[in-house]
Amino acid sequence: AHPERFFFFFLEEDKPDYLAKLAAAGGSHMSFNWEGRIWMEAWKDVKWVNIRVSQRDTPDGPIWDGIMLNVTHSKLAEAEIRRSKAQLSALASHVESVKESERLHLAREVHDDLGGNLTAIKIGLSWLMRRLPADDDSLLTRTLYLDNVVDQTIEATHRIASSLRPPVLDFGIVSAIDWQLQRFGRNADIAIEFSAPKEDIPLDPDAAITVFRIVQEALTNVIKHARATRVSVTLALQDEALLLTITD
């Protein structure tokens, strides 16, 4: 007899949304569907409810059909799913952060320790070659061969270190992507188009490495699956958001 009493069960923070939905649903053939929370004083508990109301005309006049469903369990399940997704997202982010940290650590060790040792060997071989007997061609040939192997290993060391964590990232995301595209174009023999702001786009280190890895993975997919002859990459700022477009 007094359906307006339902309104006083609603949580205060949910009342404005209810009133807004009610106003929007007004008219001679009103239909209404709303979900919100009510406080059950007898149980000292909050319940989620779904209220559905519709009006139909009959020879005896309009009849209102209304039903209130308790949807607490489904709402709690939705909240748990959202919480689980948030936890998984946080875990994935943490795993990526750990991986990038490990890559940075390995890149520095490869560059500093291994690269330093190779440089020392290179210097030692150079010293040795200047003191080899002039009439011993076989010894000179062997030493030159080892010197060439060291050069190749130094080049491989730089390549591995750059793959783990490109130093060019220190100069900004635009420079890093440009470097990656040039390298990709040389290795894959694919035409490259790159469009980006002249000024570098400020990104925190985690965001910068994430964007860079996305570009790397997309270019890998171009080679593996697209069979494309041209790749276009666009980097832009739109409404304070970073927009990266990769088209094969």
Backbone as CSV, one residue per row, in Angstrom:
resi,resn,N_x,N_y,N_z,CA_x,CA_y,CA_z,C_x,C_y,C_z
1,ALA,0.823,-1.219,0.000,0.000,0.000,0.000,0.855,1.267,0.000
2,HIS,2.066,1.169,0.470,2.942,2.354,0.557,4.320,2.023,-0.021
3,PRO,4.410,1.892,-1.351,5.699,1.510,-1.953,6.798,2.540,-1.744
4,GLU,6.414,3.788,-1.466,7.454,4.802,-1.245,8.310,4.496,-0.024
5,ARG,7.825,3.618,0.823,8.606,3.256,2.005,9.922,2.560,1.626
6,PHE,9.946,1.906,0.461,11.187,1.276,0.024,12.334,2.282,-0.002
7,PHE,11.996,3.496,-0.360,13.031,4.526,-0.519,13.830,4.722,0.760
8,PHE,13.205,4.564,1.890,13.885,4.809,3.168,14.807,3.658,3.573
9,PHE,14.712,2.549,2.859,15.644,1.447,3.086,16.955,1.641,2.321
10,PHE,16.924,2.505,1.295,18.093,2.649,0.436,19.236,3.310,1.183
11,LEU,20.464,2.879,0.867,21.632,3.563,1.418,21.682,4.988,0.879
12,GLU,22.111,5.904,1.735,22.107,7.317,1.350,22.893,7.563,0.067
13,GLU,24.040,6.900,-0.101,24.863,7.147,-1.287,24.238,6.597,-2.562
14,ASP,23.231,5.691,-2.430,22.571,5.137,-3.616,21.292,5.887,-3.981
15,LYS,20.784,6.711,-3.089,19.519,7.400,-3.340,19.569,8.340,-4.549
16,PRO,20.633,9.144,-4.736,20.651,10.040,-5.906,20.527,9.284,-7.233
17,ASP,21.195,8.145,-7.343,21.112,7.368,-8.582,19.698,6.840,-8.780
18,TYR,19.056,6.406,-7.697,17.688,5.917,-7.785,16.753,7.025,-8.264
19,LEU,16.877,8.195,-7.686,16.006,9.312,-8.056,16.238,9.734,-9.504
20,ALA,17.500,9.710,-9.931,17.810,10.078,-11.314,17.190,9.076,-12.290
21,LYS,17.302,7.766,-11.977,16.708,6.743,-12.838,15.182,6.868,-12.841
22,LEU,14.617,7.182,-11.701,13.166,7.326,-11.598,12.684,8.496,-12.451
23,ALA,13.403,9.612,-12.396,13.028,10.780,-13.188,13.160,10.503,-14.680
24,ALA,14.209,9.777,-15.052,14.431,9.482,-16.472,13.391,8.513,-17.018
25,ALA,12.782,7.725,-16.145,11.826,6.710,-16.588,10.385,7.205,-16.543
26,GLY,10.149,8.469,-16.264,8.797,9.000,-16.120,8.006,8.944,-17.416
27,GLY,6.668,9.044,-17.321,5.811,9.009,-18.502,4.591,8.147,-18.250
28,SER,3.698,8.183,-19.208,2.446,7.450,-19.023,2.656,5.937,-19.074
29,HIS,3.702,5.487,-19.803,4.002,4.050,-19.877,5.394,3.816,-19.287
30,MET,5.502,4.119,-18.012,6.810,4.071,-17.378,7.279,2.633,-17.183
31,SER,8.556,2.394,-17.505,9.218,1.154,-17.126,10.475,1.539,-16.367
32,PHE,10.857,0.731,-15.408,11.914,1.137,-14.489,12.708,-0.091,-14.085
33,ASN,14.025,0.042,-14.104,14.904,-1.053,-13.679,16.083,-0.426,-12.946
34,TRP,16.305,-0.827,-11.710,17.370,-0.201,-10.899,17.974,-1.227,-9.959
35,GLU,19.277,-1.129,-9.779,19.978,-1.950,-8.804,20.648,-1.050,-7.784
36,GLY,20.538,-1.408,-6.544,21.158,-0.635,-5.483,21.161,-1.409,-4.185
37,ARG,21.526,-0.709,-3.108,21.675,-1.374,-1.815,20.645,-0.869,-0.819
38,ILE,20.170,-1.800,0.003,19.245,-1.439,1.073,19.832,-1.908,2.405
39,TRP,19.443,-1.203,3.454,19.882,-1.560,4.805,18.738,-2.259,5.523
40,MET,19.022,-3.496,5.938,18.008,-4.272,6.651,18.287,-4.170,8.147
41,GLU,17.524,-3.349,8.796,17.748,-3.089,10.219,17.618,-4.361,11.047
42,ALA,16.664,-5.215,10.667,16.433,-6.425,11.462,17.642,-7.353,11.439
43,TRP,18.371,-7.338,10.310,19.524,-8.224,10.170,20.848,-7.493,10.343
44,LYS,20.754,-6.156,10.482,21.974,-5.338,10.558,22.893,-5.661,9.370
45,ASP,22.307,-5.629,8.190,23.023,-6.102,7.014,22.632,-5.282,5.788
46,VAL,23.535,-5.224,4.838,23.276,-4.558,3.568,23.004,-5.619,2.508
47,LYS,21.934,-5.401,1.751,21.594,-6.314,0.660,21.543,-5.537,-0.655
48,TRP,21.983,-6.221,-1.715,21.824,-5.675,-3.068,20.468,-6.135,-3.601
49,VAL,19.719,-5.206,-4.184,18.419,-5.545,-4.739,18.305,-5.021,-6.163
50,ASN,17.492,-5.711,-6.946,17.130,-5.252,-8.282,15.631,-4.998,-8.294
51,ILE,15.263,-3.766,-8.609,13.853,-3.387,-8.636,13.422,-3.195,-10.084
52,ARG,12.365,-3.888,-10.477,11.818,-3.756,-11.820,10.341,-3.388,-11.721
53,VAL,9.984,-2.342,-12.434,8.603,-1.852,-12.403,8.157,-1.571,-13.832
54,SER,6.950,-1.950,-14.176,6.390,-1.617,-15.490,4.902,-1.339,-15.339
55,GLN,4.358,-0.588,-16.269,2.940,-0.224,-16.250,2.267,-0.776,-17.497
56,ARG,1.124,-1.365,-17.335,0.358,-1.844,-18.489,-1.087,-1.390,-18.360
57,ASP,-1.655,-1.082,-19.502,-3.051,-0.612,-19.528,-4.002,-1.799,-19.625
58,THR,-5.074,-1.737,-18.878,-6.129,-2.755,-18.924,-7.473,-2.037,-19.029
59,PRO,-8.556,-2.768,-19.380,-9.887,-2.122,-19.436,-10.282,-1.471,-18.110
60,ASP,-9.730,-2.000,-17.023,-10.050,-1.446,-15.711,-9.096,-0.336,-15.291
61,GLY,-8.160,0.026,-16.190,-7.198,1.070,-15.855,-5.781,0.519,-15.795
62,PRO,-4.826,1.383,-15.594,-3.419,0.948,-15.579,-3.110,0.069,-14.369
63,ILE,-2.279,-0.914,-14.613,-1.824,-1.800,-13.539,-0.305,-1.724,-13.477
64,TRP,0.176,-1.622,-12.282,1.632,-1.576,-12.073,2.114,-2.942,-11.609
65,ASP,3.115,-3.454,-12.344,3.748,-4.707,-11.938,5.123,-4.374,-11.385
66,GLY,5.434,-4.864,-10.214,6.730,-4.572,-9.608,7.306,-5.787,-8.909
67,ILE,8.609,-5.920,-8.950,9.261,-7.032,-8.263,10.615,-6.556,-7.752
68,MET,10.946,-6.970,-6.562,12.267,-6.670,-5.999,12.989,-7.994,-5.760
69,LEU,14.150,-8.144,-6.391,14.928,-9.377,-6.276,16.163,-9.142,-5.424
70,ASN,16.492,-10.104,-4.599,17.726,-10.063,-3.824,18.858,-10.586,-4.717
71,VAL,19.767,-9.705,-5.119,20.871,-10.093,-6.016,22.206,-9.982,-5.289
72,THR,22.163,-10.092,-3.972,23.377,-9.922,-3.163,24.463,-10.917,-3.546
73,HIS,24.088,-12.183,-3.706,25.091,-13.206,-3.997,25.799,-12.936,-5.325
74,SER,25.023,-12.571,-6.350,25.652,-12.307,-7.647,26.534,-11.066,-7.588
75,LYS,26.111,-10.053,-6.818,26.929,-8.846,-6.680,28.225,-9.140,-5.931
76,LEU,28.126,-9.949,-4.886,29.331,-10.319,-4.154,30.265,-11.147,-5.036
77,ALA,29.673,-12.010,-5.878,30.490,-12.803,-6.801,31.190,-11.897,-7.812
78,GLU,30.462,-10.891,-8.321,31.061,-9.930,-9.257,32.212,-9.178,-8.589
79,ALA,31.993,-8.768,-7.340,33.039,-8.050,-6.615,34.266,-8.931,-6.413
80,GLU,34.028,-10.223,-6.122,35.149,-11.150,-5.940,35.909,-11.348,-7.249
81,ILE,35.182,-11.428,-8.362,35.828,-11.566,-9.673,36.672,-10.335,-9.979
82,ARG,36.107,-9.148,-9.707,36.866,-7.919,-9.931,38.114,-7.880,-9.059
83,ARG,37.966,-8.321,-7.793,39.110,-8.337,-6.884,40.169,-9.314,-7.392
84,SER,39.719,-10.489,-7.865,40.664,-11.479,-8.385,41.374,-10.958,-9.628
85,LYS,40.611,-10.299,-10.505,41.213,-9.726,-11.712,42.236,-8.664,-11.347
86,ALA,41.906,-7.851,-10.350,42.837,-6.806,-9.915,44.115,-7.432,-9.349
87,GLN,43.953,-8.522,-8.583,45.117,-9.216,-8.037,45.976,-9.818,-9.148
88,LEU,45.317,-10.433,-10.144,46.052,-11.008,-11.265,46.769,-9.931,-12.058
89,SER,46.091,-8.792,-12.233,46.714,-7.682,-12.956,47.927,-7.165,-12.201
90,ALA,47.785,-7.035,-10.888,48.903,-6.571,-10.074,50.048,-7.581,-10.099
91,LEU,49.700,-8.867,-10.071,50.731,-9.906,-10.126,51.449,-9.879,-11.470
92,ALA,50.683,-9.757,-12.562,51.286,-9.695,-13.895,52.206,-8.498,-14.015
93,SER,51.749,-7.365,-13.471,52.575,-6.156,-13.504,53.859,-6.357,-12.712
94,HIS,53.742,-7.023,-11.546,54.919,-7.281,-10.716,55.890,-8.218,-11.431
95,VAL,55.345,-9.260,-12.083,56.194,-10.209,-12.808,56.948,-9.496,-13.923
96,GLU,56.234,-8.637,-14.671,56.893,-7.895,-15.753,57.968,-6.968,-15.198
97,SER,57.662,-6.340,-14.064,58.641,-5.446,-13.443,59.892,-6.209,-13.023
98,VAL,59.683,-7.406,-12.445,60.820,-8.237,-12.031,61.629,-8.678,-13.251
99,LYS,60.916,-9.085,-14.319,61.602,-9.508,-15.544,62.454,-8.385,-16.120
100,GLU,61.886,-7.169,-16.168,62.633,-6.040,-16.715,63.816,-5.676,-15.832
101,SER,63.616,-5.794,-14.513,64.721,-5.527,-13.596,65.844,-6.533,-13.799
102,GLU,65.469,-7.807,-14.007,66.468,-8.847,-14.234,67.173,-8.626,-15.576
103,ARG,66.395,-8.223,-16.592,66.999,-7.944,-17.895,68.007,-6.804,-17.791
104,LEU,67.634,-5.760,-17.034,68.547,-4.636,-16.850,69.815,-5.084,-16.144
105,HIS,69.638,-5.924,-15.106,70.796,-6.435,-14.369,71.701,-7.266,-15.278
106,LEU,71.088,-8.164,-16.084,71.871,-8.992,-16.994,72.556,-8.155,-18.066
107,ALA,71.832,-7.151,-18.579,72.415,-6.292,-19.616,73.650,-5.581,-19.089
108,ARG,73.577,-5.096,-17.850,74.729,-4.410,-17.268,75.893,-5.366,-17.033
109,GLU,75.566,-6.590,-16.585,76.639,-7.559,-16.363,77.295,-7.961,-17.683
110,VAL,76.476,-8.193,-18.703,77.021,-8.555,-20.014,77.890,-7.435,-20.557
111,HIS,77.377,-6.205,-20.451,78.104,-5.063,-21.013,79.356,-4.748,-20.206
112,ASP,79.214,-4.692,-18.886,80.339,-4.256,-18.043,81.350,-5.382,-17.798
113,ASP,80.881,-6.517,-17.294,81.804,-7.600,-16.926,82.332,-8.337,-18.156
114,LEU,81.413,-8.906,-18.941,81.847,-9.660,-20.114,82.504,-8.740,-21.134
115,GLY,81.888,-7.576,-21.369,82.470,-6.632,-22.319,83.837,-6.144,-21.873
116,GLY,83.993,-5.916,-20.570,85.283,-5.474,-20.047,86.351,-6.529,-20.207
117,ASN,85.991,-7.784,-19.937,86.953,-8.872,-20.101,87.363,-9.058,-21.559
118,LEU,86.390,-8.952,-22.459,86.699,-9.081,-23.886,87.607,-7.949,-24.361
119,THR,87.357,-6.761,-23.851,88.215,-5.625,-24.209,89.647,-5.866,-23.727
120,ALA,89.770,-6.432,-22.517,91.103,-6.736,-21.992,91.808,-7.777,-22.866
121,ILE,91.047,-8.775,-23.313,91.632,-9.784,-24.213,92.055,-9.134,-25.525
122,LYS,91.220,-8.241,-26.033,91.536,-7.537,-27.278,92.840,-6.746,-27.138
123,ILE,92.984,-6.050,-26.024,94.205,-5.283,-25.786,95.403,-6.210,-25.678
124,GLY,95.226,-7.347,-24.984,96.315,-8.309,-24.838,96.748,-8.904,-26.172
125,LEU,95.773,-9.213,-27.021,96.102,-9.739,-28.345,96.836,-8.702,-29.198
126,SER,96.413,-7.459,-29.077,97.083,-6.392,-29.819,98.537,-6.261,-29.369
127,TRP,98.752,-6.333,-28.064,100.123,-6.268,-27.513,100.945,-7.460,-28.011
128,LEU,100.275,-8.639,-28.027,100.972,-9.847,-28.429,101.363,-9.805,-29.916
129,MET,100.460,-9.291,-30.762,100.738,-9.254,-32.198,101.945,-8.369,-32.524
130,ARG,102.107,-7.292,-31.758,103.238,-6.390,-32.013,104.574,-7.038,-31.643
131,ARG,104.525,-8.139,-30.880,105.762,-8.771,-30.421,105.982,-10.169,-31.021
132,LEU,105.147,-10.531,-31.972,105.329,-11.831,-32.609,106.544,-11.810,-33.529
133,PRO,107.217,-12.957,-33.668,108.338,-13.042,-34.621,107.858,-12.735,-36.043
134,ALA,108.551,-11.889,-36.737,108.135,-11.458,-38.070,108.105,-12.604,-39.060
135,ASP,108.896,-13.670,-38.825,109.007,-14.754,-39.796,108.077,-15.930,-39.491
136,ASP,107.223,-15.787,-38.458,106.320,-16.887,-38.088,104.894,-16.550,-38.568
137,ASP,104.612,-16.872,-39.838,103.301,-16.531,-40.421,102.160,-17.300,-39.780
138,SER,102.382,-18.559,-39.439,101.317,-19.378,-38.859,100.858,-18.833,-37.511
139,LEU,101.815,-18.376,-36.713,101.482,-17.795,-35.407,100.731,-16.483,-35.570
140,LEU,101.127,-15.681,-36.549,100.441,-14.412,-36.813,99.022,-14.667,-37.312
141,THR,98.884,-15.658,-38.204,97.556,-15.995,-38.733,96.625,-16.444,-37.608
142,ARG,97.143,-17.271,-36.729,96.343,-17.764,-35.613,95.938,-16.634,-34.677
143,THR,96.854,-15.728,-34.421,96.555,-14.601,-33.530,95.527,-13.669,-34.160
144,LEU,95.662,-13.430,-35.457,94.684,-12.586,-36.160,93.296,-13.231,-36.139
145,TYR,93.262,-14.553,-36.261,91.987,-15.270,-36.187,91.331,-15.068,-34.814
146,LEU,92.133,-15.224,-33.758,91.599,-15.017,-32.399,91.134,-13.583,-32.196
147,ASP,91.889,-12.635,-32.756,91.502,-11.220,-32.657,90.158,-10.987,-33.343
148,ASN,89.934,-11.635,-34.478,88.662,-11.509,-35.197,87.514,-12.145,-34.403
149,VAL,87.785,-13.288,-33.769,86.770,-13.929,-32.922,86.380,-13.020,-31.765
150,VAL,87.376,-12.370,-31.162,87.091,-11.439,-30.062,86.212,-10.291,-30.559
151,ASP,86.523,-9.759,-31.757,85.708,-8.677,-32.319,84.261,-9.124,-32.513
152,GLN,84.077,-10.321,-33.030,82.730,-10.840,-33.240,81.998,-11.041,-31.910
153,THR,82.738,-11.510,-30.912,82.131,-11.737,-29.596,81.752,-10.415,-28.928
154,ILE,82.596,-9.399,-29.087,82.270,-8.069,-28.554,81.004,-7.541,-29.218
155,GLU,80.905,-7.718,-30.530,79.704,-7.277,-31.251,78.468,-8.034,-30.761
156,ALA,78.603,-9.364,-30.561,77.492,-10.168,-30.055,77.103,-9.746,-28.641
157,THR,78.102,-9.402,-27.836,77.845,-8.937,-26.464,77.029,-7.660,-26.472
158,HIS,77.407,-6.719,-27.340,76.654,-5.470,-27.440,75.231,-5.737,-27.921
159,ARG,75.093,-6.668,-28.857,73.760,-6.982,-29.400,72.876,-7.613,-28.321
160,ILE,73.442,-8.538,-27.560,72.668,-9.191,-26.491,72.282,-8.189,-25.416
161,ALA,73.226,-7.347,-25.024,72.933,-6.338,-23.997,71.851,-5.385,-24.470
162,SER,71.913,-5.004,-25.757,70.897,-4.095,-26.302,69.528,-4.760,-26.360
163,SER,69.501,-6.071,-26.656,68.228,-6.786,-26.694,67.623,-6.912,-25.308
164,LEU,68.462,-7.114,-24.312,67.961,-7.233,-22.943,67.397,-5.921,-22.432
165,ARG,68.112,-4.849,-22.679,67.635,-3.527,-22.246,68.385,-2.460,-23.045
166,PRO,67.786,-1.988,-24.153,68.477,-1.048,-25.032,68.891,0.228,-24.293
167,PRO,70.162,0.595,-24.329,70.605,1.844,-23.690,69.919,3.067,-24.266
168,VAL,69.445,2.951,-25.531,68.813,4.095,-26.174,67.537,4.522,-25.452
169,LEU,66.967,3.630,-24.610,65.786,4.013,-23.822,66.084,5.182,-22.889
170,ASP,67.348,5.329,-22.526,67.729,6.441,-21.657,67.542,7.786,-22.347
171,PHE,67.423,7.767,-23.687,67.253,9.000,-24.445,65.794,9.269,-24.798
172,GLY,64.863,8.457,-24.279,63.440,8.694,-24.498,62.805,7.655,-25.397
173,ILE,61.490,7.537,-25.290,60.755,6.509,-26.020,60.780,6.736,-27.518
174,VAL,60.759,7.987,-27.966,60.774,8.269,-29.410,62.086,7.787,-30.023
175,SER,63.205,8.123,-29.389,64.506,7.684,-29.884,64.634,6.167,-29.841
176,ALA,64.092,5.553,-28.793,64.190,4.099,-28.649,63.417,3.383,-29.749
177,ILE,62.200,3.847,-30.029,61.405,3.207,-31.078,62.034,3.446,-32.446
178,ASP,62.553,4.648,-32.677,63.222,4.948,-33.938,64.411,4.002,-34.145
179,TRP,65.196,3.799,-33.092,66.339,2.877,-33.162,65.883,1.464,-33.479
180,GLN,64.821,1.005,-32.803,64.312,-0.344,-33.014,63.794,-0.524,-34.446
181,LEU,63.129,0.494,-34.983,62.589,0.406,-36.337,63.707,0.354,-37.383
182,GLN,64.738,1.152,-37.173,65.871,1.123,-38.102,66.529,-0.261,-38.098
183,ARG,66.693,-0.808,-36.913,67.280,-2.146,-36.794,66.386,-3.191,-37.445
184,PHE,65.093,-3.075,-37.229,64.128,-4.004,-37.809,64.139,-3.920,-39.332
185,GLY,64.176,-2.701,-39.860,64.168,-2.509,-41.301,65.373,-3.138,-41.968
186,ARG,66.542,-3.012,-41.338,67.759,-3.594,-41.904,67.701,-5.122,-41.906
187,ASN,67.213,-5.686,-40.808,67.210,-7.150,-40.681,66.100,-7.814,-41.484
188,ALA,64.939,-7.153,-41.605,63.778,-7.778,-42.240,63.563,-7.328,-43.674
189,ASP,64.289,-6.311,-44.111,64.127,-5.782,-45.467,62.675,-5.360,-45.716
190,ILE,62.119,-4.623,-44.762,60.749,-4.117,-44.849,60.791,-2.596,-44.724
191,ALA,60.027,-1.924,-45.586,59.984,-0.456,-45.545,59.305,0.013,-44.261
192,ILE,59.876,1.058,-43.666,59.385,1.561,-42.377,58.941,3.014,-42.507
193,GLU,57.785,3.319,-41.916,57.336,4.707,-41.770,57.115,4.963,-40.280
194,PHE,57.713,6.029,-39.777,57.593,6.337,-38.350,57.199,7.795,-38.174
195,SER,56.109,8.008,-37.467,55.623,9.353,-37.184,55.533,9.544,-35.676
196,ALA,56.180,10.606,-35.180,56.185,10.872,-33.739,56.437,12.352,-33.522
197,PRO,56.070,12.891,-32.358,56.353,14.298,-32.064,57.855,14.568,-32.080
198,LYS,58.221,15.767,-32.471,59.637,16.132,-32.477,60.192,16.155,-31.058
199,GLU,59.386,16.644,-30.138,59.792,16.635,-28.736,59.522,15.257,-28.139
200,ASP,60.429,14.815,-27.280,60.248,13.497,-26.693,59.031,13.476,-25.772
201,ILE,58.403,12.304,-25.671,57.225,12.132,-24.824,57.675,11.644,-23.457
202,PRO,57.425,12.409,-22.407,57.886,12.002,-21.068,57.085,10.809,-20.546
203,LEU,57.794,9.737,-20.238,57.173,8.547,-19.662,58.027,8.062,-18.499
204,ASP,57.372,7.484,-17.495,58.159,6.894,-16.415,58.806,5.617,-16.945
205,PRO,59.869,5.137,-16.310,60.627,3.998,-16.847,59.783,2.760,-17.118
206,ASP,58.839,2.442,-16.226,58.012,1.249,-16.423,57.138,1.377,-17.663
207,ALA,56.542,2.546,-17.851,55.694,2.760,-19.031,56.531,2.740,-20.301
208,ALA,57.706,3.349,-20.257,58.566,3.414,-21.445,58.973,2.016,-21.901
209,ILE,59.413,1.169,-20.975,59.850,-0.171,-21.365,58.667,-1.002,-21.836
210,THR,57.470,-0.772,-21.265,56.276,-1.501,-21.702,55.926,-1.145,-23.145
211,VAL,55.923,0.148,-23.452,55.633,0.582,-24.821,56.672,0.010,-25.783
212,PHE,57.927,0.042,-25.384,59.001,-0.471,-26.238,58.816,-1.966,-26.498
213,ARG,58.455,-2.735,-25.476,58.246,-4.176,-25.647,57.036,-4.451,-26.550
214,ILE,56.004,-3.616,-26.463,54.843,-3.777,-27.336,55.264,-3.620,-28.799
215,VAL,56.083,-2.604,-29.062,56.572,-2.392,-30.430,57.400,-3.586,-30.884
216,GLN,58.294,-4.067,-30.034,59.112,-5.229,-30.380,58.244,-6.436,-30.727
217,GLU,57.250,-6.718,-29.894,56.403,-7.889,-30.114,55.583,-7.739,-31.385
218,ALA,55.070,-6.532,-31.624,54.280,-6.301,-32.834,55.130,-6.489,-34.091
219,LEU,56.363,-6.002,-34.066,57.252,-6.168,-35.216,57.602,-7.637,-35.434
220,THR,57.758,-8.362,-34.335,58.000,-9.805,-34.449,56.814,-10.498,-35.121
221,ASN,55.603,-10.083,-34.771,54.401,-10.664,-35.374,54.295,-10.316,-36.854
222,VAL,54.760,-9.126,-37.224,54.758,-8.742,-38.639,55.602,-9.724,-39.444
223,ILE,56.786,-10.045,-38.923,57.670,-10.980,-39.625,57.072,-12.387,-39.647
224,LYS,56.534,-12.830,-38.514,56.056,-14.210,-38.407,54.766,-14.456,-39.183
225,HIS,53.841,-13.484,-39.162,52.482,-13.758,-39.623,51.984,-12.870,-40.768
226,ALA,52.433,-11.612,-40.829,51.781,-10.667,-41.735,52.266,-10.756,-43.177
227,ARG,53.522,-11.146,-43.352,54.115,-11.145,-44.690,53.971,-9.775,-45.348
228,ALA,54.163,-8.756,-44.574,53.983,-7.389,-45.069,55.250,-6.895,-45.751
229,THR,55.070,-5.875,-46.610,56.211,-5.233,-47.265,56.475,-3.857,-46.675
230,ARG,55.553,-3.405,-45.819,55.699,-2.068,-45.244,55.081,-2.051,-43.851
231,VAL,55.690,-1.303,-42.961,55.165,-1.145,-41.604,55.105,0.336,-41.267
232,SER,53.962,0.758,-40.760,53.786,2.149,-40.348,53.580,2.198,-38.833
233,VAL,54.372,3.024,-38.158,54.271,3.168,-36.706,54.029,4.635,-36.378
234,THR,53.011,4.896,-35.586,52.673,6.264,-35.193,52.611,6.345,-33.676
235,LEU,53.269,7.355,-33.136,53.270,7.606,-31.697,52.770,9.021,-31.485
236,ALA,51.735,9.173,-30.654,51.146,10.499,-30.478,50.536,10.621,-29.092
237,LEU,50.352,11.871,-28.679,49.639,12.174,-27.441,48.246,12.679,-27.785
238,GLN,47.226,12.054,-27.205,45.846,12.467,-27.421,45.137,12.550,-26.080
239,ASP,44.732,13.768,-25.724,44.018,13.978,-24.457,44.786,13.394,-23.283
240,GLU,46.082,13.692,-23.222,46.963,13.260,-22.134,47.132,11.739,-22.075
241,ALA,46.792,11.063,-23.173,47.003,9.615,-23.263,47.967,9.345,-24.407
242,LEU,48.745,8.274,-24.264,49.686,7.890,-25.298,48.999,6.954,-26.272
243,LEU,49.037,7.282,-27.564,48.429,6.458,-28.591,49.518,5.888,-29.474
244,LEU,49.638,4.574,-29.491,50.612,3.872,-30.321,49.851,3.056,-31.355
245,THR,50.139,3.319,-32.638,49.474,2.601,-33.734,50.526,1.917,-34.585
246,ILE,50.363,0.610,-34.789,51.285,-0.155,-35.619,50.464,-0.835,-36.710
247,THR,50.767,-0.496,-37.968,49.986,-1.015,-39.099,50.908,-1.723,-40.078
248,ASP,50.570,-2.958,-40.433,51.364,-3.654,-41.439,50.604,-3.624,-42.776
